[in-house]
Every structure is written in C-alpha cells, then in structure tokens.
C-alpha cells in the first residue's frame, strides 16, 4: 500500500491574513499565495487557508472545530514557544493517560488544534 508522506490541512477562513499571522506564531511560514488562498508550512506540515467568507465560522462548530493533531518532538518546548508568542491556550500542557504530553490552541476563528508528543 502507498505510504502517507506528509500532512496537509485545508481550512475555510474568513480572514486570510489574520489566520496566516496566527500560524506564523506557531512557527509556520507563508509559502504560496494563489488567488483566494494562503499556504503556510512548517517542517512536514502544510495548512492551506482558503478564503471562505460565507462559511460557518469554526467557533460555531463546537467539537467539530478540531481539525488536526500535530505530533512534535518536544511538546513542552513548542508550548513555551507559542505562549511567548501570545497564542491563546485552549488546553493546558499535561501528560495524558493515553501516553501523550499535549496541549491545545485555538485560531482567531475558533479552529482547534492539539499538539503533542509521545511519552517514553
């Protein structure tokens, strides 16, 4: 069977620039700006932000506003980076019974992302 090589996420957003700036605080960089889009990348992850001003705001989707789980090498270091950059924490950094150290953040429009590492 074919191997998955990379994660790409597609998010409908109302404000491309505000969301690109948010992901910049997470260490992502803008790599492409085709009409109606901004693509941001960090390491092996791309997030494709699409201009969808008439879509339902993510903050109105409740639990369905979760869109991704970023597996990182050091969750504490990542957590400290985003806190220093003023990112609102949705779930505080904690060791979970399922063997993960993780935390959650929320984008300006309410998209929720979990970030974690596997505990050894």
Secondary structure, DSSP 8 states (H G I E B T S, - for coil): ------EEEEEEES-HHHHHHHHHHTT-EEEE--TTEEEEEETTEEEEEEE-TTS--GGGSGGGGEEEEEE-S-HHHHHHHHHHTT--EEEEEEE-TTSEEEEEEE-TT--EEEEEEE--
